[in-house]
Amino acid sequence: MSNPFQATRRTLLAALSGAPVANMALSLGVEKRTANLLSLPQARAQGPDGTIYPGARLYAYVTGSSEPAPIYRDAALATAHDNPVRADAEGILPPVFLDPAIIYRFVAKTSAGVAIPGMDLDPVSVSASGETSFSQVSDSAVARTIGAKLQDVSSVRDYGAVGDGRTQDKAAFTNAAAALTDGGALEVTAGVHLIGAQPFGPARGNVHAFDHAVVGDENIVANSEFTGSRSTGWELSNFVSKNPGISHAEGSIASAKCLVAVHAYTTYLISVTLNTTTAGGISFFLKDKPVFTAGDSSVVSVGPNTYQFAMFSYTTDGTVPFELRSDTKWAGSIGSILVIKIQREAPYDFFGISADKKDFDSIFGIKFGRFMSGNIAIGDRLTSALLSNEAAWNVALGSRALSTNIDGQENTAIGTFALEYNQSDRNTAGGYSAFRYNTKGTQNTGWGYKTFGRNSVGSNNTGVGFWASMYNQTGSDNSSFGSRAGYYNSRGNYNSAFGSQAGLQNDGGTANTYLGAIAGPYTPGPTTFSYSFSTCVGSESKGYGNNTTAVGCQARCGSDPNSGGTAITTAATAVGFRALAAEEHSVALGGDASANEIRSTALGGNAKATGPAGSAVGFGAIASANSTTVGSEAGVNLIGANNVSIGSGANNFKSATKYTNVTAIGYGAACTADDQIVLGNTSVKSIRAAVTAITALSDRRDKSNVDYIDGKFAAEFVKSLAPARWEWDLRTPVKREGGDIGFIAQDLLEAQATHNAEWLELVNDSNPDRLEATPGKLLPILVAALKSALERIEVLEGRQ
């Protein structure tokens, strides 16, 4: 990155050898005329971009002109030096001695005569003490000697490094770093340097003279322990002074306020010792503004009943009110509050500021080095600000990323506020405020704007997407992929949400799976649900209740209790486009299939189980209470109970028809009255079975008021019967060809009326438009008539 301040880390001689130093001026007096060495042992012609210039030329002129000025090879000024001085094949310049009586100008050019950027230095002179000094071109710059400037950089060649790929250069590297007592740049020159078994090539690094950030002990709260009869210096409201300490009982909002002197753009550590008897909330305010927003949790427990927070003052400056505030629920006692100014934050190795913003309020830089134990931080001054030696192998990119991470290891935070309050290990967060309030959660991964933004202690979570699992705080082992996926879940575990707004309103549930856009329970507004062991697969698939499975676009189990519906408590399964399993133990399988009542089952497209324990199987099949329907469009408009309809179109009626305890078996079979069994439709010509009779219950013990049929009545009734033969001409869509024999229903009704024998029930007239005959009931009449006839025959035979 471009750095306009690199000159502060390099010596004048390094500048003269081609280092990237622009607009540098040199000046001093000339009382002594002793030669002064103007060269490092390994000064190199090198440009601002690191380019080395073999054969470069260094020209010496009289200040302010292009008139050549003499330079020398020795301190006695006896042997003149070539002007220009030429660099060797590695860009190394030979020693150069200056005449103290001359004020010089130096210009460096390539071997082709092209000026090297930043290498026109004027003036350069020698001090009375014999040391060359310089100052930056600025009214506010101060003069420094070459000797002091040499302390800003150290070359491993200065301490005997060979760089031949064979010689061990570890001692030279160690001594070069140790020489930078105040920290500075360490130059690794050309060649291959062996440090143990590890080879190093040309490089420039930084050595720090410190080990880690320091919290310090500057407490800005005057009466941290609330001593005095009324906690001197504190303004208390609903807090009771205990001298020392203060206490609060639940039921009211409490406040403790004092004045503190803060500095703008400064980091502070709030340390609170308290004892909680009733759980609630405590918040902090600086100059009447909350230190954290509502619901944020960045507390770090550092010991028994002691908790710490990081606070940044931003533009707040001067003496301002600092306030501790309790909500109505929290009860307990507070022993002390300290607000400690951070003595030393983790500093930059490189930093940059914009051309129009040079007051250092908004600088951006890079931090790395041995004191950070393998950590790298790029961002503003708060990025990894509190890192210590215990915080190792972290990467922070972005303003305030990992800013309060003190001892967390192996974390990666990319984005402004990413993992800002982290205190734990092995988290990866990318995106604005991703895992911002994570404190003790470990092994989390999140990518996206505010992904898991409020997570505090939840672990093993994975989220990708805009606001994915935004409100998760304590939930663990959750996975959220998609915009607002798992958005409101704050404490649920083992949940998976894949798709835009999948699992949006689940909060607190366990082991749920939501796959598809807006999959999962939903109701308008911020209301949340706490269901467990549910699976919703498909766009807008919904499971209201526990142990539900909804698979298919708009498939649903249960109904929204916030709109007067009923949630499932045991189990329900809906599979198919808009499939519905509305009640306990209901199953719906098929597009638009619906099982509306408890223990109901609907299998097939548009199949509907409308009553409890109803089972409908087949396209458009309908089953009412305790009924079983099997077949395409069977049971349509049959609204009674305890019915069986088997076959395509069985018991299919044009309008609502209420029958109870009926059974229709076969294509188009339809019952016409309660307590009836119908085998086949009107086209059926025969019923085949291995037996020739139907067995019916006839135990005398199950009968009363037995009255045997009179033979004479039977004979008279038989004489009124009119057996017939006909050709079928059905009035139904289903036609029947051919003829048949039997009795006409109207003739049977007339015979019953003539003999006052309606009790025979030979005709079913429940449907006046379709009379049905039961000729089988004539068997007892025929037997009685035959018996009467036989008796008369025996009498007649006896007369003969």
C-alpha positions in Angstrom: 0.0 0.0 0.0 1.2 3.6 -0.6 2.8 5.1 2.5 3.9 8.8 2.4 5.7 8.4 5.8 8.2 5.6 5.0 11.0 8.1 5.2 10.7 8.2 8.9 11.9 4.6 9.0 15.0 5.1 6.8 18.4 6.8 7.1 19.7 9.6 4.9 22.3 7.2 3.4 19.6 4.7 2.6 17.8 7.5 0.9 20.9 8.4 -1.0 21.2 4.8 -2.1 17.8 5.0 -3.8 15.3 4.3 -1.0 11.8 5.8 -1.4 12.3 9.1 0.4 10.7 12.2 -1.3 11.4 15.9 -0.8 14.1 15.4 1.9 16.2 18.4 2.8 19.6 18.5 4.7 21.2 21.3 6.7 23.8 22.1 9.3 26.7 24.5 10.2 30.4 24.1 9.0 32.7 25.2 11.9 34.9 22.0 11.6 36.5 21.0 8.3 36.7 17.3 8.9 35.6 14.7 6.4 32.3 13.0 7.1 31.4 9.6 5.8 28.2 9.7 3.8 27.6 6.0 3.2 26.3 2.8 4.8 28.5 -0.3 4.3 25.7 -1.7 2.1 23.9 1.4 0.7 21.9 0.4 -2.3 20.4 2.2 -5.3 16.8 1.3 -4.8 13.6 3.0 -5.9 10.4 3.6 -3.9 8.8 0.5 -5.4 11.7 -1.7 -4.3 13.4 -1.8 -7.7 17.2 -2.2 -7.5 19.2 -0.2 -10.1 22.5 -2.0 -11.0 25.1 0.5 -12.2 23.2 3.5 -10.9 25.0 6.8 -10.8 25.0 9.2 -7.8 25.9 12.8 -8.8 27.2 15.4 -6.3 26.5 19.1 -7.1 26.8 22.4 -5.2 23.5 23.2 -3.5 20.9 24.8 -5.7 22.9 24.2 -8.9 24.1 21.6 -11.4 27.8 22.5 -10.7 29.7 19.4 -9.8 31.0 19.4 -6.2 34.1 17.4 -5.1 33.6 14.2 -3.1 36.4 12.0 -1.7 37.4 8.4 -1.1 39.1 9.0 2.3 38.6 11.0 5.5 41.7 13.1 4.8 40.1 14.4 1.7 43.3 13.4 -0.2 41.8 11.2 -2.9 39.0 12.5 -5.0 36.0 10.3 -5.8 34.6 9.8 -9.2 31.6 12.0 -9.8 29.2 10.5 -10.4 29.7 7.5 -8.0 28.7 4.3 -9.7 26.8 1.4 -8.0 27.9 -2.2 -8.7 25.9 -5.0 -10.3 23.8 -5.4 -7.1 23.1 -1.7 -6.8 25.6 -1.3 -3.9 27.3 2.2 -3.6 30.9 2.6 -2.4 31.8 4.8 0.6 31.6 8.6 0.0 33.3 11.4 2.1 32.1 15.0 2.1 33.9 18.3 2.5 32.3 20.2 5.5 32.9 23.5 3.8 30.6 22.6 1.0 26.8 22.4 1.0 25.9 19.6 -1.4 23.0 18.5 -3.7 22.8 14.8 -4.6 20.9 13.4 -7.6 20.7 9.6 -8.4 20.1 8.3 -12.0 19.9 4.9 -13.6 22.7 3.5 -15.7 20.8 4.8 -18.7 20.7 8.4 -17.2 17.1 8.4 -16.1 16.4 10.1 -12.8 15.4 7.8 -10.0 12.2 9.0 -8.3 12.7 10.8 -5.0 16.4 11.1 -5.4 17.1 14.8 -5.9 18.2 15.8 -2.3 19.2 19.4 -1.6 20.7 20.7 0.7 23.1 18.2 2.3 25.8 19.5 4.8 28.0 18.5 7.7 27.5 19.6 11.4 30.1 21.2 13.7 30.4 17.9 15.4 31.3 16.3 12.1 27.9 14.5 11.7 25.7 14.9 8.7 22.1 15.9 9.6 18.9 16.5 7.8 15.3 17.6 8.2 12.1 16.8 6.3 10.8 19.6 4.0 8.3 21.0 6.4 8.1 24.0 8.8 7.2 21.5 11.6 10.1 19.1 10.9 13.0 18.9 13.3 16.7 18.2 12.4 18.1 14.8 13.1 21.7 13.5 12.8 22.7 10.8 10.4 23.7 8.7 13.5 20.2 9.0 15.0 18.6 8.3 11.6 20.8 5.2 11.2 19.0 3.8 14.3 15.7 3.7 12.2 17.0 0.9 10.0 19.2 -2.1 10.5 20.7 -4.3 7.8 21.6 -7.9 8.5 24.7 -7.3 6.3 25.8 -4.7 8.9 26.1 -7.6 11.4 27.9 -10.1 9.2 25.2 -11.8 7.2 26.7 -13.6 4.2 23.7 -14.6 2.2 25.4 -17.3 0.2 22.8 -20.1 0.9 25.4 -22.1 2.9 26.6 -19.9 5.8 24.4 -19.8 8.9 23.2 -16.2 9.3 21.1 -16.6 12.4 23.5 -14.7 14.7 23.6 -11.7 12.3 19.8 -11.6 12.1 19.5 -11.7 15.9 22.1 -9.0 16.5 20.5 -6.7 13.8 17.1 -7.0 15.5 18.6 -6.4 18.9 20.2 -3.2 17.7 16.8 -1.6 17.1 16.3 -0.9 20.8 13.4 1.5 20.0 12.0 -0.6 17.2 12.4 0.0 13.5 13.0 -1.5 10.0 15.1 -4.6 9.5 16.5 -5.0 6.0 17.3 -8.4 4.7 19.7 -7.8 1.7 20.1 -9.8 -1.5 21.1 -13.4 -1.4 19.9 -16.5 0.4 20.2 -16.3 4.1 20.0 -19.5 6.3 18.3 -19.1 9.7 18.6 -22.7 11.0 17.2 -24.7 8.1 14.9 -22.0 6.8 16.1 -19.9 3.9 15.2 -16.2 3.6 15.4 -13.9 0.5 15.5 -10.1 0.2 12.9 -8.5 2.4 12.1 -5.6 4.8 10.4 -6.2 8.1 9.6 -4.3 11.3 10.9 -5.0 14.8 8.8 -3.9 17.7 10.3 -2.8 21.1 7.2 -3.9 22.9 5.5 -7.2 23.5 1.7 -6.6 23.6 -1.1 -4.1 24.3 -1.3 -2.8 27.9 -4.5 -2.1 29.8 -3.0 0.1 32.4 -4.4 1.3 35.8 -5.7 4.8 35.0 -9.2 4.6 36.5 -11.4 7.6 35.6 -14.1 6.9 38.2 -13.4 8.8 41.4 -15.4 6.6 43.8 -15.3 3.2 42.3 -16.5 1.3 45.4 -19.5 3.6 46.2 -18.1 4.6 49.6 -19.7 7.1 51.9 -23.2 7.2 53.4 -24.7 8.3 50.1 -22.0 6.9 47.7 -20.1 10.2 47.4 -19.9 11.5 43.9 -22.7 9.3 42.6 -26.3 10.3 41.9 -28.4 7.3 42.8 -32.0 6.6 41.8 -33.6 3.4 43.2 -30.2 2.1 44.1 -29.5 1.9 47.8 -26.1 2.9 49.2 -24.5 0.1 51.2 -21.1 1.9 52.0 -19.3 0.3 50.2 -21.4 -0.8 47.2 -25.0 -0.3 46.1 -28.0 -2.6 45.8 -31.2 -2.8 43.9 -34.5 -4.7 44.3 -36.5 -5.8 41.3 -39.6 -3.9 40.3 -38.2 -0.5 39.3 -35.6 1.0 36.9 -32.5 2.1 38.8 -29.7 4.5 37.9 -26.3 5.3 39.3 -24.6 8.3 37.6 -21.2 10.1 38.1 -19.0 12.4 36.2 -15.9 11.1 34.4 -13.2 12.8 32.2 -12.8 11.1 28.9 -10.7 11.7 25.8 -12.0 11.5 22.3 -11.1 8.5 20.2 -9.9 6.5 23.2 -10.5 3.0 24.3 -11.6 2.2 27.9 -12.2 -1.0 29.8 -15.3 -1.1 32.1 -14.8 -3.6 34.9 -17.8 -4.3 37.2 -18.0 -6.5 40.3 -21.6 -7.5 41.1 -23.7 -10.2 42.7 -27.0 -11.1 41.0 -29.9 -12.5 43.0 -32.6 -12.1 40.3 -31.7 -12.2 36.6 -32.3 -9.0 34.5 -30.4 -6.5 32.5 -27.7 -3.9 33.2 -26.6 -1.2 30.7 -24.1 1.6 30.5 -24.4 5.1 29.2 -21.8 7.7 28.3 -23.0 11.3 28.0 -26.6 9.9 28.0 -25.9 7.7 25.0 -25.9 3.9 25.4 -22.5 2.3 25.3 -24.2 -0.7 23.7 -27.5 -0.9 21.8 -30.5 -2.7 23.4 -30.0 -6.4 23.5 -26.3 -6.3 22.8 -24.1 -8.7 24.9 -20.4 -8.1 25.0 -19.7 -8.9 28.6 -16.5 -10.9 29.4 -16.4 -12.8 32.7 -12.9 -12.4 34.2 -13.3 -13.9 37.6 -15.9 -14.6 40.4 -18.7 -11.9 40.0 -16.4 -9.7 37.9 -17.3 -8.7 34.3 -15.6 -6.5 31.8 -16.7 -4.5 28.7 -14.7 -2.5 26.1 -15.9 1.1 25.4 -14.7 3.5 22.7 -15.3 7.2 23.3 -15.5 8.3 19.6 -15.9 12.1 19.6 -17.0 12.4 23.2 -14.4 14.6 25.0 -14.2 16.3 28.4 -16.1 15.8 31.7 -19.3 14.0 30.9 -21.8 11.8 32.8 -21.3 8.1 33.0 -24.3 6.0 34.1 -25.1 2.5 35.2 -28.7 1.5 34.6 -30.7 -1.5 35.8 -34.0 -2.7 34.3 -37.0 -3.6 36.4 -36.1 -7.3 36.6 -32.5 -7.3 37.8 -31.8 -7.4 41.6 -28.6 -7.7 43.4 -25.6 -5.7 44.6 -22.7 -3.9 42.9 -19.4 -3.8 44.7 -17.4 -1.6 42.3 -17.1 0.0 38.9 -13.9 0.9 37.2 -13.5 2.7 33.8 -9.8 2.2 32.9 -8.2 4.1 30.1 -6.3 1.6 27.8 -2.6 2.6 28.2 -1.4 1.1 25.0 -3.4 -0.5 22.1 -1.8 -2.8 19.6 -0.1 -0.3 17.2 0.4 -0.2 13.5 3.3 -1.4 11.5 2.1 0.6 8.5 -0.6 3.1 8.3 -2.1 5.4 5.7 -4.3 8.5 5.7 -6.1 10.3 2.9 -4.6 13.4 1.3 -7.4 15.7 2.7 -7.6 14.1 6.1 -4.2 14.4 7.9 -5.4 14.8 11.5 -5.1 11.0 12.1 -8.7 10.8 13.3 -9.5 8.1 10.6 -6.3 6.4 9.8 -6.2 2.9 8.3 -3.3 0.6 8.7 -1.7 -2.8 9.1 -0.6 -4.5 12.3 1.6 -7.5 12.5 4.8 -8.7 14.2 6.3 -10.9 16.8 4.4 -9.3 19.7 1.1 -10.4 18.1 2.2 -14.0 17.8 1.3 -14.6 14.2 -1.6 -12.2 14.1 -2.3 -9.8 11.2 -4.7 -6.8 11.5 -5.6 -4.3 8.8 -8.1 -1.6 9.7 -8.4 1.4 12.0 -6.8 1.9 15.4 -9.4 -0.3 17.1 -8.8 -3.3 14.8 -7.3 -6.0 17.1 -6.6 -3.1 19.5 -6.3 -5.2 22.7 -4.3 -8.2 21.3 -1.8 -9.7 23.6 0.7 -12.5 23.4 -2.0 -15.0 24.3 -4.0 -14.0 21.2 -2.3 -16.0 18.4 -2.8 -16.7 14.7 -5.7 -14.3 14.2 -6.5 -12.3 11.1 -8.6 -9.1 11.4 -9.5 -7.0 8.3 -11.7 -4.0 8.8 -12.5 -1.2 11.3 -12.9 -2.6 14.9 -12.6 -6.2 13.7 -11.5 -8.3 16.7 -11.0 -5.0 18.6 -11.4 -6.5 22.1 -9.9 -9.9 21.4 -7.4 -10.4 24.2 -6.7 -14.1 24.2 -8.7 -15.6 21.4 -6.8 -17.8 18.9 -7.1 -18.9 15.3 -9.9 -16.4 14.5 -10.5 -14.7 11.1 -12.6 -11.5 11.0 -13.1 -9.7 7.7 -15.3 -6.6 7.7 -16.1 -3.7 9.9 -17.2 -4.8 13.4 -16.6 -8.5 12.5 -16.0 -10.4 15.8 -15.5 -7.0 17.5 -16.1 -8.3 21.1 -14.7 -11.8 20.5 -12.9 -13.5 23.4 -12.8 -17.1 22.1 -11.1 -19.3 19.5 -11.5 -20.7 16.0 -14.2 -18.4 14.7 -14.4 -17.1 11.1 -16.6 -14.1 10.3 -16.8 -12.2 7.1 -19.1 -9.2 6.5 -20.2 -6.0 8.3 -20.9 -6.9 12.0 -20.7 -10.6 11.3 -20.6 -12.3 14.8 -20.0 -8.8 16.2 -21.1 -9.6 19.8 -19.6 -13.0 20.0 -17.7 -13.3 23.2 -17.3 -17.0 24.2 -18.8 -18.8 21.2 -16.2 -21.0 19.5 -15.8 -22.7 16.1 -18.4 -20.4 14.4 -18.4 -19.5 10.7 -20.4 -16.6 9.3 -20.3 -14.7 6.0 -22.6 -11.9 5.2 -24.0 -8.6 6.5 -24.7 -9.0 10.3 -24.6 -12.8 10.0 -25.0 -14.1 13.6 -24.5 -10.5 14.5 -25.8 -10.9 18.1 -24.3 -14.3 18.8 -22.7 -14.2 22.3 -21.9 -17.7 23.5 -23.3 -20.0 20.8 -20.8 -22.4 19.3 -20.4 -24.5 16.2 -22.7 -22.3 14.1 -22.5 -21.7 10.4 -24.2 -18.9 8.6 -24.0 -17.4 5.1 -26.2 -14.6 3.9 -27.6 -11.2 4.6 -28.7 -11.1 8.3 -28.5 -14.9 8.5 -29.3 -15.9 12.1 -29.0 -12.3 13.1 -30.5 -12.6 16.6 -28.8 -15.9 17.6 -27.2 -15.4 21.1 -26.8 -18.7 22.9 -27.9 -21.3 20.2 -25.3 -23.8 19.0 -24.8 -26.2 16.2 -27.1 -24.2 13.8 -26.7 -23.7 10.1 -28.3 -20.8 8.2 -27.8 -20.1 4.5 -29.7 -17.4 2.8 -30.9 -13.8 3.3 -32.5 -13.7 6.9 -32.3 -17.5 7.2 -32.8 -18.4 10.8 -33.2 -14.7 11.5 -35.0 -14.6 14.9 -33.5 -17.8 16.4 -31.8 -16.6 19.6 -31.3 -19.8 21.6 -32.4 -22.9 19.6 -29.9 -25.6 18.8 -29.2 -28.1 16.0 -31.4 -26.1 13.5 -30.7 -25.9 9.8 -32.2 -23.2 7.5 -31.4 -23.0 3.8 -33.1 -20.4 1.6 -34.1 -16.8 1.8 -36.0 -16.3 5.1 -36.0 -20.0 5.8 -36.7 -20.6 9.5 -37.2 -16.8 9.8 -39.4 -16.9 12.9 -38.2 -20.0 14.7 -36.8 -19.1 18.1 -35.7 -21.6 20.7 -36.7 -24.7 18.8 -34.4 -27.7 18.5 -33.4 -30.0 15.6 -35.5 -28.3 12.9 -34.7 -28.3 9.2 -36.0 -25.6 6.9 -35.2 -25.8 3.2 -36.6 -23.3 0.7 -37.6 -19.7 0.6 -39.7 -18.7 3.7 -39.8 -22.4 4.7 -40.9 -22.8 8.3 -43.7 -21.4 10.5 -44.6 -17.9 9.7 -47.1 -15.2 10.8 -47.2 -11.5 9.9 -45.2 -9.3 12.3 -42.3 -10.1 14.7 -44.0 -13.0 16.5 -41.7 -16.1 16.8 -42.4 -19.8 17.3 -40.5 -22.4 19.4 -41.1 -25.7 17.7 -38.8 -28.7 17.7 -38.1 -31.7 15.4 -39.8 -30.3 12.4 -38.9 -30.5 8.8 -40.1 -28.1 6.2 -38.8 -28.6 2.6 -40.1 -26.3 -0.2 -40.9 -22.7 -0.7 -43.3 -21.4 1.9 -43.7 -24.9 3.4 -44.8 -24.5 7.0 -44.9 -26.7 10.1 -46.9 -25.2 13.0 -46.0 -27.5 15.9 -43.6 -30.2 17.0 -42.6 -33.3 15.1 -44.1 -32.0 11.8 -42.9 -32.8 8.3 -44.0 -30.5 5.5 -42.5 -31.3 2.1 -43.5 -29.4 -1.0 -44.2 -25.8 -2.1 -46.8 -24.4 0.4 -47.1 -27.8 2.1 -48.4 -27.2 5.7 -48.8 -29.0 9.0 -51.1 -27.5 11.6 -52.2 -23.9 11.3 -51.1 -20.5 12.7 -52.2 -20.3 16.4 -51.8 -16.5 16.1 -54.7 -16.5 13.6 -57.0 -18.8 15.5 -55.4 -22.0 14.2 -54.1 -25.1 16.0 -50.5 -26.1 16.4 -49.4 -29.8 16.3 -48.1 -31.3 19.6 -47.5 -34.9 18.6 -46.9 -35.4 14.8 -48.3 -34.6 11.4 -46.9 -35.2 7.8 -47.8 -33.3 4.6 -46.0 -34.1 1.4 -46.9 -32.5 -1.9 -47.7 -29.1 -3.4 -50.1 -27.4 -1.0 -50.5 -30.6 0.9 -52.2 -30.1 4.3 -52.0 -32.2 7.5 -54.1 -30.1 9.8 -54.4 -32.1 13.0 -52.6 -34.6 15.3 -51.4 -37.8 13.6 -52.7 -36.6 10.2 -51.0 -37.5 7.0 -51.5 -35.9 3.6 -49.6 -37.1 0.6 -50.1 -35.6 -2.9 -50.7 -32.3 -4.5 -53.5 -30.4 -2.8 -54.1 -33.4 -0.6 -55.6 -32.5 2.8 -56.0 -34.5 6.0 -58.1 -32.1 8.1 -58.9 -34.0 11.2 -57.2 -36.0 13.9 -55.8 -39.4 12.8 -56.9 -38.7 9.2 -55.0 -39.8 6.1 -55.2 -38.5 2.5 -53.1 -40.1 -0.2 -53.4 -38.8 -3.8 -53.7 -35.6 -5.7 -56.6 -33.5 -4.2 -57.5 -36.4 -1.9 -59.3 -35.1 1.2 -59.9 -36.7 4.6 -62.6 -34.4 6.1 -63.4 -36.3 9.3 -61.6 -37.8 12.2 -59.9 -41.2 11.5 -60.9 -40.8 7.8 -58.7 -42.4 5.1 -58.9 -41.2 1.5 -56.7 -42.9 -1.1 -56.8 -41.9 -4.7 -57.0 -38.7 -6.8 -59.9 -36.6 -5.6 -61.0 -39.3 -3.1 -62.9 -38.0 -0.1 -63.3 -39.7 3.3 -65.5 -38.4 6.1 -65.4 -39.4 9.8 -64.3 -43.0 10.4 -64.6 -43.7 6.7 -62.3 -45.4 4.2 -62.3 -44.3 0.6 -60.1 -45.9 -2.0 -60.3 -44.9 -5.6 -60.2 -41.9 -7.9 -62.9 -39.5 -7.0 -64.5 -42.0 -4.7 -66.6 -40.7 -1.8 -67.3 -37.3 -3.4 -70.2 -35.5 -1.6 -70.7 -38.4 0.8 -70.9 -36.7 4.1 -72.0 -39.4 6.6 -69.8 -41.4 8.9 -68.5 -45.0 9.1 -68.6 -45.5 5.4 -66.5 -47.5 3.0 -66.1 -46.6 -0.7 -63.8 -48.7 -2.8 -63.4 -48.2 -6.5 -63.1 -45.4 -8.9 -66.2 -43.2 -8.5 -67.6 -45.4 -5.7 -70.2 -43.5 -3.7 -69.7 -40.4 -5.9 -72.7 -38.1 -5.6 -73.6 -35.0 -7.5 -74.6 -33.1 -4.3 -74.1 -33.6 -0.6 -75.5 -36.9 0.4 -75.6 -38.2 4.0 -75.4 -41.9 4.5 -74.1 -43.8 7.5 -72.6 -47.3 7.7 -72.7 -47.9 3.9 -70.3 -49.8 1.8 -69.9 -49.4 -2.0 -67.4 -51.6 -3.8 -66.6 -51.3 -7.4 -66.4 -48.8 -10.2 -69.3 -46.4 -9.9 -70.9 -48.4 -7.1 -73.2 -46.2 -5.0 -75.3 -46.8 -1.9 -78.9 -45.5 -1.7 -79.6 -45.8 2.0 -78.0 -46.1 5.4 -76.7 -49.4 6.5 -76.2 -50.7 3.0 -73.7 -52.6 1.0 -73.4 -52.2 -2.8 -71.3 -54.5 -4.9 -70.7 -53.0 -8.3 -72.6 -50.6 -10.5 -75.8 -51.1 -12.5 -73.9 -52.8 -15.3 -72.9 -55.7 -13.2 -74.7 -58.9 -14.5 -73.5 -61.5 -12.0 -71.8 -61.8 -8.7 -69.5 -64.8 -8.6 -68.2 -66.5 -5.5 -67.2 -70.0 -4.4 -70.5 -70.4 -2.5 -74.1 -69.9 -3.7 -75.6 -68.2 -0.6 -75.0 -65.4 1.8 -75.0 -66.4 5.4 -76.8 -64.1 7.8 -77.3 -64.0 11.6 -80.4 -66.0 12.6 -79.9 -67.3 16.1 -83.2 -67.5 18.0 -81.4 -66.2 21.1 -81.0 -63.0 19.2 -84.7 -62.6 18.4 -88.0 -61.8 20.1 -91.7 -61.5 19.2 -91.3 -64.4 16.6 -94.5 -64.7 14.5 -94.6 -67.4 11.9 -96.0 -66.4 8.5 -99.6 -67.7 7.8 -99.7 -70.0 4.8 -103.0 -68.7 3.5 -101.7 -65.1 3.6 -98.5 -66.3 1.8 -100.5 -68.1 -0.9 -102.7 -65.1 -1.5 -99.6 -62.8 -1.7 -97.9 -65.1 -4.1 -100.9 -65.1 -6.4 -100.6 -61.2 -6.5 -97.0 -61.3 -7.7 -96.2 -60.6 -11.3 -92.9 -62.0 -12.4 -91.7 -60.1 -15.5 -89.1 -60.1 -18.3 -87.6 -56.9 -19.8 -84.9 -55.0 -21.8 -82.8 -52.5 -19.8 -83.2 -48.8 -20.6 -81.3 -47.0 -17.8 -81.8 -43.3 -17.1 -78.2 -43.0 -15.9 -75.1 -42.1 -17.8 -73.9 -45.6 -17.4 -76.0 -47.8 -19.8 -76.7 -51.5 -19.6 -77.4 -53.6 -22.6 -79.5 -56.8 -22.8 -82.5 -58.1 -20.9 -83.3 -59.6 -17.5 -86.1 -61.2 -15.5 -87.4 -60.5 -12.0 -90.0 -58.3 -10.3 -90.9 -54.7 -11.0 -90.5 -52.5 -7.9 -93.8 -50.8 -8.5 -95.6 -54.2 -8.8 -94.1 -55.3 -5.5 -95.2 -52.0 -3.8 -98.7 -52.6 -5.1 -98.8 -56.2 -3.8 -97.6 -55.1 -0.4 -100.3 -52.4 -0.2 -103.0 -54.8 -1.3 -102.1 -57.3 1.4 -101.2 -54.7 4.0 -97.7 -56.2 4.0 -95.3 -53.2 3.9 -93.4 -54.9 6.6 -92.0 -57.2 3.9 -89.8 -54.2 2.7 -89.5 -55.7 -0.7 -88.8 -52.3 -2.2 -86.2 -49.6 -1.2 -87.8 -46.3 -2.0 -85.5 -44.0 0.0 -84.6 -42.5 -3.4 -88.0 -42.0 -5.1 -86.3 -41.5 -8.5 -84.6 -44.8 -8.3 -86.6 -47.7 -6.7 -84.8 -50.9 -5.8 -86.2 -54.4 -5.2 -85.2 -57.0 -2.7 -86.6 -60.2 -4.1 -84.6 -62.3 -1.7 -87.1 -61.4 1.0 -89.8 -63.3 -0.9 -88.2 -66.7 0.0 -90.0 -67.0 3.4 -93.3 -66.0 1.6 -92.8 -68.6 -1.1 -91.9 -71.3 1.4 -95.1 -70.5 3.5 -97.2 -70.5 0.4 -95.7 -73.7 -0.8 -96.2 -75.3 2.5 -99.9 -74.2 2.5 -100.3 -75.6 -1.0 -98.8 -79.0 0.0 -101.1 -79.2 3.0 -104.1 -78.7 0.7 -102.8 -81.2 -1.8 -102.5 -83.8 1.0 -106.1 -83.1 2.0 -107.3 -83.5 -1.5 -105.3 -86.7 -2.0 -106.8 -88.0 1.2 -110.4 -87.5 -0.1 -109.6 -89.7 -3.0 
